[in-house]
Amino acid sequence: MTALSDQPARDRVEGDTSATLFVEAGAGTGKTYALVRRLSTLLLVDAIPIEQIAAITFTEKAAAELRDRLRVYLVDERDKGAPLADKALAGLDTAAIGTLHSFALRLLSENPLEAGIPPRATVQQDTAASAALDALWQECALLLFGQGPSASREGDLARAVDEVLDSGVSPTAFHELVEALHRDWDRLPTDPLHDGTPLPSTPDLSEVIAAATAIVGWKEACQDESDLLYATLGKHETWLENLHTSLADPTASPTWSELLGSPESAGRGGKGANWGGKEVLDEIKGEIRQLPATCEKIMLEYWTPRIQLIVDALTVVVRRHANQRQRRGTLEFHDQLVLARDLLHVPQVRERVREQYRRILIDEFQDTDPIQLDLAELLTNAVDGSGPESGRLFTVGDPKQSIYRFRRADISTYLRARGSDDSTESGVEVERLSTNFRCSRAVLDWVNEVFTEILVPSEGIQPEYRPLEAAPGRPPHDPAHGPAPFVFRSEERPRSARLMPATRMCGTGPRPLMSPGSSPPPSKRDGPTSPKPGSRHR
């Protein structure tokens, strides 16, 4: 039988339980089988009780599959005479094999007093969580908009909300802001963002007016009014007139905020001969290109304290709701992770839990988030902070499959935790499983060719692509079964351009929740019962 090229790595994964291993396993390489074999070694060879092992998976389905496959393996080993198999099987159904959230809830339930929750805490399911978010939004909307469209409100907060609404931001954006604060309540600042200084009644636009006036003044230097740059300066003149109008009449459209949000560009036209030389032309365009930065600076100075006031007010409500969930023991999924991490920062609890769970195995580690990494480090790191204690931590994942950034998954967190291949300072060793048992040789050849080109490594962002190998005995492509997979290349665009769609897809960031001046003003201000976007899936 032909040996697998990655057999040494598989042997270490299954049998070297004294090492702290980060295993990178591509699709179809048998990582679940490897997990089962490592668990069986811990149970049957190292004689570690199943109650002292935590195996963490990404989904409940994956946890059920891991438990079932471990059960089948242990039954087979028992039939072969393994003396410890019966004991492992007896504790399998109550073992800590499940999702990260279920493990966090287990820690909280085992230490309710230290966690500040009732002894029988429960998890809010989708319906209850949605209702709780609705209640949070109603309270926040009442704070922001008052009771009904004609509500009379006073103070800097009311003024900040009204000005943001008048700038063109819809109530929907406020709802999205509340959702974002609720989703990341543990990251909210403990101190107010706003320093308490009174809000200026009007923006100081003197700097941008002076810059725009100087730009328009260049029209007098033009020797040919048919020059395209002359027309561009005419657009700047109109823009400046609209800016003056918006300051004199707050109801005018466009508003000053909309104008500063979209200043005119330098365009591509202009001949040096019509402006007294290329140096003059470059100077004019240089001043135009500086205008957006000036506009942005003024926008930030004006809107930042207003948004800070709004966020400060909402933070108080969001934190109060989070504290109420903790006191009542009706936790959301994210609450479990945050409270479990805080619990493990209590030295006595951490030591007790470390004694209880001597081995931590984490599947799909490429989708780790900072809280999951904190939990793993708190449970496995040596007291002196030198890294994981030997053998305590085992992770398996595939960095090129990290797709859950919307759940805080961060590939840079994974890469930092893993370290480099030749680094020994952290005590972490990297092994890789590359033999694929799922696909045909022809498909793997195609996948390797395409993704070696598309997945270009970028430090801290995109790991390198590592080719998959066909399992021994997989035949080459047989033309009798149809055409082989092939790569269709377009010769109309250079290679770098062909890769742009994938680059954009990977690099697109979230849009700002509130950006005054970016949308048309609303027809009216809606109250707490205004329509809101549909609930988002976790």
C-alpha positions as CSV (number, residue, x, y, z in Angstrom):
1,M,0.0,0.0,0.0
2,T,1.4,3.4,-1.0
3,A,2.2,5.6,2.0
4,L,0.6,9.0,2.2
5,S,2.9,11.9,1.7
6,D,1.5,13.6,4.9
7,Q,1.5,10.4,6.9
8,P,4.1,11.7,9.5
9,A,1.8,14.6,10.2
10,R,-1.1,12.3,10.6
11,D,0.8,10.2,13.0
12,R,1.6,13.2,15.1
13,V,-2.0,14.4,15.0
14,E,-3.3,11.1,16.2
15,G,-0.6,10.1,18.7
16,D,1.6,12.9,19.8
17,T,-0.7,14.2,22.6
18,S,2.2,15.8,24.5
19,A,2.6,18.5,21.8
20,T,0.6,21.7,21.3
21,L,-0.4,21.3,17.6
22,F,-2.0,23.7,15.2
23,V,-3.2,21.5,12.3
24,E,-4.0,22.9,8.9
25,A,-6.3,20.5,7.1
26,G,-7.7,21.3,3.7
27,A,-11.1,20.2,2.4
28,G,-11.6,16.4,2.3
29,T,-8.4,15.6,4.2
30,G,-10.1,13.6,6.9
31,K,-9.8,16.1,9.8
32,T,-12.8,14.7,11.7
33,Y,-11.3,11.2,11.5
34,A,-8.0,12.7,12.8
35,L,-9.9,14.4,15.7
36,V,-11.6,11.1,16.6
37,R,-8.3,9.3,16.6
38,R,-6.6,12.0,18.8
39,L,-9.5,11.9,21.2
40,S,-9.3,8.1,21.4
41,T,-5.6,8.3,22.2
42,L,-6.3,10.7,25.0
43,L,-9.0,8.5,26.4
44,L,-7.6,5.0,25.8
45,V,-3.8,5.5,25.9
46,D,-3.2,8.5,28.1
47,A,-6.1,7.5,30.4
48,I,-7.5,11.0,30.6
49,P,-11.1,10.9,31.8
50,I,-13.6,12.1,29.2
51,E,-14.9,14.6,31.8
52,Q,-11.5,16.4,31.6
53,I,-11.6,16.9,27.8
54,A,-13.4,19.7,25.9
55,A,-13.8,19.3,22.2
56,I,-15.2,22.5,20.6
57,T,-16.7,22.6,17.1
58,F,-18.3,25.4,15.0
59,T,-21.8,24.0,14.6
60,E,-24.2,21.7,16.6
61,K,-24.3,19.4,13.5
62,A,-20.5,19.0,13.5
63,A,-20.5,18.4,17.3
64,A,-23.2,15.6,16.9
65,E,-21.2,14.0,14.1
66,L,-18.0,14.1,16.1
67,R,-19.7,12.5,19.1
68,D,-21.3,9.8,17.0
69,R,-18.1,8.9,15.2
70,L,-16.2,8.8,18.5
71,R,-18.9,6.5,19.9
72,V,-18.5,4.1,17.0
73,Y,-14.8,4.1,17.3
74,L,-14.9,3.5,21.1
75,V,-17.4,0.6,20.7
76,D,-15.0,-1.0,18.2
77,E,-12.1,-0.6,20.6
78,R,-14.2,-2.0,23.4
79,D,-15.0,-5.1,21.3
80,K,-11.2,-5.5,20.7
81,G,-10.6,-5.5,24.5
82,A,-9.6,-1.9,25.2
83,P,-10.0,-1.7,29.0
84,L,-10.9,2.1,29.2
85,A,-13.4,2.1,26.4
86,D,-16.4,1.4,28.6
87,K,-15.6,4.2,31.0
88,A,-15.3,6.6,28.1
89,L,-18.5,5.5,26.6
90,A,-20.4,5.9,29.9
91,G,-19.4,9.6,30.0
92,L,-19.7,10.4,26.3
93,D,-23.3,11.8,26.3
94,T,-22.5,14.3,29.0
95,A,-19.0,15.2,27.8
96,A,-18.0,18.7,26.8
97,I,-18.3,18.0,23.0
98,G,-20.2,20.9,21.4
99,T,-20.1,24.4,20.1
100,L,-18.1,27.2,21.6
101,H,-21.4,28.7,22.9
102,S,-22.5,25.5,24.6
103,F,-19.0,25.2,26.3
104,A,-19.3,28.8,27.5
105,L,-22.7,28.2,28.9
106,R,-21.4,25.0,30.7
107,L,-18.7,27.1,32.3
108,L,-21.2,29.7,33.5
109,S,-23.6,27.1,34.7
110,E,-20.9,25.4,36.8
111,N,-19.8,28.8,38.3
112,P,-23.1,30.9,38.5
113,L,-22.2,32.9,41.6
114,E,-18.8,34.0,40.2
115,A,-20.5,34.7,36.8
116,G,-23.2,36.9,38.4
117,I,-26.1,34.9,36.9
118,P,-28.9,32.8,38.4
119,P,-28.1,29.0,38.9
120,R,-30.4,28.1,36.0
121,A,-29.5,30.4,33.2
122,T,-31.1,29.9,29.8
123,V,-30.3,30.9,26.2
124,Q,-32.6,33.1,24.3
125,Q,-33.6,31.4,21.1
126,D,-34.2,33.4,17.9
127,T,-37.8,34.5,18.7
128,A,-36.9,35.6,22.2
129,A,-33.7,37.3,21.0
130,S,-35.6,39.2,18.3
131,A,-38.3,40.3,20.8
132,A,-35.5,41.5,23.1
133,L,-33.9,43.5,20.3
134,D,-37.3,45.0,19.4
135,A,-37.7,46.1,23.0
136,L,-34.2,47.6,23.0
137,W,-35.0,49.5,19.8
138,Q,-38.3,50.9,21.1
139,E,-36.5,52.3,24.2
140,C,-33.7,53.8,22.1
141,A,-36.1,55.3,19.6
142,L,-38.1,56.9,22.4
143,L,-34.9,58.4,23.7
144,L,-33.9,59.6,20.3
145,F,-37.1,60.8,18.7
146,G,-39.5,61.2,21.6
147,Q,-43.1,60.0,21.7
148,G,-44.5,60.5,18.3
149,P,-43.6,62.7,15.3
150,S,-44.6,65.9,17.0
151,A,-42.7,65.2,20.3
152,S,-41.1,68.3,21.9
153,R,-37.5,67.6,22.9
154,E,-34.7,69.7,24.3
155,G,-31.0,69.5,24.9
156,D,-27.9,68.7,22.9
157,L,-29.0,65.1,22.3
158,A,-32.2,66.2,20.7
159,R,-30.4,68.8,18.6
160,A,-27.8,66.3,17.5
161,V,-30.5,63.8,16.4
162,D,-32.5,66.5,14.5
163,E,-29.4,67.8,12.7
164,V,-28.4,64.2,11.7
165,L,-31.9,63.6,10.4
166,D,-32.0,66.9,8.6
167,S,-28.6,66.1,6.9
168,G,-30.3,63.1,5.1
169,V,-29.7,60.2,7.5
170,S,-32.9,58.1,7.8
171,P,-34.2,56.6,11.0
172,T,-33.2,53.2,9.5
173,A,-29.6,54.2,10.0
174,F,-30.3,54.8,13.7
175,H,-31.8,51.3,14.0
176,E,-28.7,49.8,12.3
177,L,-26.5,51.7,14.8
178,V,-28.5,50.3,17.7
179,E,-28.1,46.8,16.2
180,A,-24.4,47.3,15.9
181,L,-24.0,48.5,19.5
182,H,-26.1,45.6,20.7
183,R,-24.1,43.1,18.7
184,D,-20.8,44.4,20.1
185,W,-21.9,45.6,23.5
186,D,-18.8,44.3,25.2
187,R,-16.6,46.6,23.1
188,L,-18.5,49.7,24.0
189,P,-16.5,52.4,25.9
190,T,-16.9,52.7,29.6
191,D,-16.3,56.5,29.5
192,P,-18.3,59.0,27.5
193,L,-16.9,59.7,24.0
194,H,-18.2,63.3,24.1
195,D,-16.2,65.7,26.3
196,G,-19.2,67.8,27.4
197,T,-18.4,71.0,25.4
198,P,-21.5,72.7,24.0
199,L,-22.3,72.0,20.3
200,P,-21.6,74.9,17.9
201,S,-24.8,76.1,16.3
202,T,-23.3,76.4,12.8
203,P,-20.3,74.9,11.1
204,D,-17.2,77.1,10.6
205,L,-17.0,77.0,6.8
206,S,-14.6,79.9,6.5
207,E,-11.7,77.7,5.5
208,V,-13.5,75.8,2.8
209,I,-15.1,79.0,1.5
210,A,-11.7,80.6,1.2
211,A,-10.3,77.6,-0.6
212,A,-13.3,77.4,-3.0
213,T,-13.1,81.2,-3.6
214,A,-9.4,80.9,-4.5
215,I,-10.2,78.1,-6.9
216,V,-12.9,80.1,-8.7
217,G,-10.7,83.1,-8.8
218,W,-8.4,81.2,-11.3
219,K,-11.1,81.8,-14.0
220,E,-9.6,85.2,-14.6
221,A,-6.3,83.5,-15.6
222,C,-7.9,81.6,-18.5
223,Q,-7.0,82.8,-22.0
224,D,-9.6,80.5,-23.8
225,E,-13.0,80.0,-22.2
226,S,-13.6,76.9,-24.3
227,D,-10.9,75.1,-22.2
228,L,-12.4,72.2,-20.3
229,L,-10.9,73.4,-17.0
230,Y,-12.7,76.7,-17.4
231,A,-16.0,74.7,-17.4
232,T,-14.8,72.8,-14.3
233,L,-14.1,76.1,-12.5
234,G,-17.7,77.1,-13.4
235,K,-19.0,74.0,-11.6
236,H,-16.9,75.1,-8.6
237,E,-18.5,78.5,-8.8
238,T,-22.0,77.0,-8.7
239,W,-21.0,74.8,-5.9
240,L,-19.7,77.8,-3.9
241,E,-22.9,79.7,-4.6
242,N,-25.0,76.8,-3.4
243,L,-22.8,76.7,-0.2
244,H,-23.6,80.3,0.5
245,T,-27.3,79.7,-0.1
246,S,-27.4,76.7,2.3
247,L,-25.8,78.8,5.0
248,A,-28.3,81.7,4.6
249,D,-31.3,79.3,4.3
250,P,-31.1,76.0,6.3
251,T,-34.1,74.6,4.3
252,A,-32.3,75.0,0.9
253,S,-31.3,72.0,-1.1
254,P,-28.6,70.9,-1.4
255,T,-27.6,71.4,2.2
256,W,-24.1,72.5,3.2
257,S,-23.5,68.9,4.5
258,E,-24.4,67.4,1.2
259,L,-22.2,69.9,-0.6
260,L,-19.2,69.2,1.6
261,G,-19.9,65.5,1.1
262,S,-19.5,65.7,-2.6
263,P,-17.1,68.5,-3.7
264,E,-16.4,69.0,-7.4
265,S,-13.4,67.3,-8.8
266,A,-10.5,68.6,-10.9
267,G,-11.6,66.8,-14.0
268,R,-9.3,65.8,-16.8
269,G,-9.3,68.8,-19.1
270,G,-7.1,71.8,-19.3
271,K,-4.2,72.9,-21.5
272,G,-1.2,74.7,-20.0
273,A,-1.1,77.1,-22.9
274,N,-4.5,78.5,-22.0
275,W,-3.5,79.2,-18.4
276,G,0.0,80.7,-18.6
277,G,1.9,77.5,-18.6
278,K,1.8,74.0,-17.2
279,E,3.0,75.1,-13.8
280,V,-0.1,77.3,-13.4
281,L,-2.3,74.5,-14.6
282,D,-0.8,72.1,-12.1
283,E,-1.2,74.6,-9.3
284,I,-4.9,75.1,-10.0
285,K,-5.5,71.3,-10.1
286,G,-3.5,70.9,-6.9
287,E,-5.7,73.3,-5.1
288,I,-8.8,71.5,-6.4
289,R,-7.5,68.2,-5.2
290,Q,-6.9,69.6,-1.7
291,L,-10.5,70.7,-1.4
292,P,-12.0,67.3,-0.5
293,A,-9.6,66.9,2.4
294,T,-10.6,70.4,3.7
295,C,-14.3,69.4,3.4
296,E,-13.7,66.1,5.2
297,K,-11.9,67.9,8.0
298,I,-14.8,70.3,8.6
299,M,-17.3,67.5,8.4
300,L,-15.5,65.5,11.0
301,E,-15.1,68.5,13.3
302,Y,-18.9,69.3,13.1
303,W,-20.4,65.8,13.1
304,T,-18.1,63.9,15.4
305,P,-19.3,65.4,18.6
306,R,-22.9,65.0,17.5
307,I,-22.5,61.3,16.7
308,Q,-20.5,60.9,20.0
309,L,-23.5,62.3,21.9
310,I,-25.9,59.9,20.2
311,V,-23.6,56.9,20.8
312,D,-23.1,57.9,24.5
313,A,-26.8,58.0,25.0
314,L,-27.4,54.7,23.3
315,T,-24.5,53.0,25.0
316,V,-26.2,53.6,28.4
317,V,-29.4,51.8,27.2
318,V,-27.6,48.9,25.5
319,R,-25.4,48.2,28.5
320,R,-28.4,48.3,30.8
321,H,-30.2,45.7,28.7
322,A,-27.0,43.5,28.7
323,N,-26.8,43.8,32.5
324,Q,-30.5,42.9,32.8
325,R,-30.0,39.8,30.7
326,Q,-27.1,38.8,33.0
327,R,-29.1,39.3,36.2
328,R,-32.1,37.4,34.9
329,G,-30.1,34.6,33.4
330,T,-31.7,35.0,29.9
331,L,-28.5,35.2,27.8
332,E,-28.0,35.7,24.1
333,F,-25.3,33.7,22.3
334,H,-22.8,36.6,22.4
335,D,-23.5,37.1,26.2
336,Q,-22.3,33.6,26.9
337,L,-18.9,34.2,25.3
338,V,-18.3,37.5,27.0
339,L,-19.4,36.4,30.4
340,A,-17.4,33.2,30.1
341,R,-14.3,35.2,29.2
342,D,-14.8,37.5,32.2
343,L,-15.4,34.5,34.4
344,L,-12.0,33.0,33.5
345,H,-10.3,36.3,34.5
346,V,-11.1,35.4,38.1
347,P,-7.9,33.6,39.2
348,Q,-9.6,31.1,41.5
349,V,-12.2,30.2,38.8
350,R,-9.5,29.9,36.1
351,E,-7.4,27.5,38.2
352,R,-10.5,25.4,39.0
353,V,-11.6,25.2,35.4
354,R,-8.0,24.4,34.3
355,E,-8.0,21.5,36.6
356,Q,-11.3,20.3,35.3
357,Y,-10.5,20.5,31.6
358,R,-7.0,19.3,31.0
359,R,-7.2,19.1,27.2
360,I,-8.9,21.6,24.8
361,L,-9.5,20.6,21.2
362,I,-10.9,23.2,18.8
363,D,-12.2,22.5,15.3
364,E,-12.6,25.1,12.5
365,F,-10.1,27.3,14.2
366,Q,-9.8,29.5,11.1
367,D,-13.1,31.0,12.2
368,T,-11.8,31.9,15.6
369,D,-12.6,35.4,17.0
370,P,-10.7,37.3,19.7
371,I,-13.0,36.0,22.5
372,Q,-12.5,32.4,21.5
373,L,-8.8,32.9,21.4
374,D,-9.0,34.5,24.9
375,L,-10.9,31.5,26.2
376,A,-8.3,29.1,24.7
377,E,-5.4,31.1,26.1
378,L,-6.9,31.4,29.6
379,L,-7.5,27.7,29.8
380,T,-4.2,26.5,28.3
381,N,-1.5,29.0,28.8
382,A,1.2,28.5,31.3
383,V,1.2,30.5,34.5
384,D,4.3,32.5,33.4
385,G,2.6,33.5,30.2
386,S,5.0,31.7,28.0
387,G,2.3,30.1,25.8
388,P,0.2,27.0,25.9
389,E,1.3,24.3,28.4
390,S,2.6,21.3,26.4
391,G,-0.3,19.2,25.1
392,R,-3.1,21.2,26.6
393,L,-4.2,22.8,23.3
394,F,-5.0,21.2,19.9
395,T,-6.6,23.1,17.0
396,V,-7.5,22.1,13.5
397,G,-8.6,24.4,10.7
398,D,-8.1,25.6,7.1
399,P,-7.1,29.3,6.9
400,K,-8.3,29.6,3.3
401,Q,-11.8,28.7,4.4
402,S,-12.1,31.6,6.9
403,I,-15.3,33.3,5.8
404,Y,-17.1,34.4,8.9
405,R,-15.7,37.9,9.4
406,F,-19.3,39.1,10.1
407,R,-19.1,36.9,13.2
408,R,-15.9,38.6,14.3
409,A,-13.8,35.8,12.7
410,D,-10.5,37.3,11.9
411,I,-7.9,35.4,9.9
412,S,-5.2,37.7,11.4
413,T,-6.1,36.4,14.8
414,Y,-5.6,32.9,13.6
415,L,-2.3,33.7,12.0
416,R,-1.0,35.4,15.1
417,A,-2.1,32.5,17.3
418,R,-0.5,29.9,14.9
419,G,2.8,31.8,14.5
420,S,5.3,31.0,11.8
421,D,6.3,27.5,10.8
422,D,9.8,27.9,12.2
423,S,8.8,29.7,15.4
424,T,9.3,27.8,18.6
425,E,9.0,30.6,21.1
426,S,5.3,30.1,21.7
427,G,5.6,26.3,22.0
428,V,3.1,25.8,19.1
429,E,4.0,23.4,16.3
430,V,2.2,23.4,12.9
431,E,1.3,20.3,11.0
432,R,-0.5,20.0,7.7
433,L,-2.8,17.4,6.2
434,S,-2.7,17.7,2.4
435,T,-4.0,14.3,1.1
436,N,-7.6,14.7,-0.2
437,F,-9.9,11.7,-0.1
438,R,-12.9,13.4,-1.5
439,C,-12.1,14.6,-5.0
440,S,-10.8,13.0,-8.2
441,R,-7.3,13.7,-9.4
442,A,-8.5,15.8,-12.3
443,V,-10.6,18.1,-10.0
444,L,-7.8,18.6,-7.6
445,D,-5.4,19.5,-10.5
446,W,-7.9,22.2,-11.6
447,V,-8.4,23.5,-8.0
448,N,-4.7,23.7,-7.4
449,E,-4.0,25.6,-10.7
450,V,-6.8,28.1,-10.2
451,F,-6.4,28.9,-6.5
452,T,-2.7,29.0,-6.5
453,E,-3.2,32.0,-8.8
454,I,-6.2,33.6,-7.1
455,L,-5.2,33.2,-3.4
456,V,-2.2,35.5,-3.4
457,P,-0.6,35.6,0.1
458,S,-0.7,38.9,2.0
459,E,0.7,39.2,5.5
460,G,-2.0,39.2,8.1
461,I,-4.8,39.1,5.5
462,Q,-4.6,36.2,3.2
463,P,-2.6,33.0,3.9
464,E,-0.8,31.2,1.1
465,Y,-2.6,28.5,-0.8
466,R,-1.2,25.1,-0.2
467,P,-2.0,22.5,-2.9
468,L,-4.1,19.4,-2.1
469,E,-2.8,16.0,-3.2
470,A,-4.9,13.2,-4.5
471,A,-5.1,10.0,-2.4
472,P,-3.0,7.1,-3.7
473,G,-4.8,5.0,-6.2
474,R,-6.9,7.9,-7.6
475,P,-6.6,7.4,-11.4
476,P,-5.8,10.2,-13.8
477,H,-8.5,11.7,-15.9
478,D,-10.1,9.2,-18.4
479,P,-11.3,11.0,-21.6
480,A,-14.0,8.3,-21.9
481,H,-15.7,9.9,-18.9
482,G,-16.0,13.3,-20.5
483,P,-13.8,16.3,-20.9
484,A,-11.3,17.2,-18.1
485,P,-11.8,20.3,-16.0
486,F,-10.0,23.2,-17.6
487,V,-9.2,26.8,-16.9
488,F,-10.7,29.3,-19.3
489,R,-8.6,32.4,-19.5
490,S,-9.6,35.6,-21.2
491,E,-6.9,37.2,-23.2
492,E,-8.7,40.5,-23.3
493,R,-7.5,41.6,-19.9
494,P,-4.2,41.2,-18.2
495,R,-3.9,38.6,-15.4
496,S,-4.0,41.2,-12.6
497,A,-7.3,42.6,-14.0
498,R,-8.8,39.0,-14.1
499,L,-8.1,38.7,-10.4
500,M,-9.7,42.0,-9.4
501,P,-13.2,40.7,-8.8
502,A,-11.8,38.2,-6.2
503,T,-9.7,41.0,-4.7
504,R,-12.6,43.3,-4.3
505,M,-14.7,40.5,-2.8
506,C,-12.1,39.8,-0.2
507,G,-11.3,43.5,0.6
508,T,-14.7,45.1,0.6
509,G,-15.4,46.7,4.0
510,P,-18.6,47.6,5.7
511,R,-20.2,50.9,4.8
512,P,-20.6,53.6,7.5
513,L,-23.7,53.3,9.6
514,M,-24.3,57.0,9.7
515,S,-22.8,59.3,7.0
516,P,-24.5,62.7,7.0
517,G,-24.9,64.2,3.6
518,S,-24.8,60.9,1.7
519,S,-28.6,60.4,1.1
520,P,-31.6,62.6,0.4
521,P,-33.4,64.1,3.4
522,P,-36.3,62.0,4.8
523,S,-39.8,63.2,4.1
524,K,-40.6,63.1,7.9
525,R,-39.2,62.0,11.2
526,D,-40.6,58.7,12.2
527,G,-41.1,57.8,15.9
528,P,-40.4,54.6,17.8
529,T,-42.9,52.7,15.7
530,S,-41.2,53.5,12.4
531,P,-40.5,50.6,10.0
532,K,-37.2,48.9,10.5
533,P,-35.2,46.5,8.4
534,G,-35.7,42.8,8.8
535,S,-33.8,40.9,11.5
536,R,-30.4,39.6,10.5
537,H,-29.3,36.0,10.7
538,R,-26.6,35.2,13.2
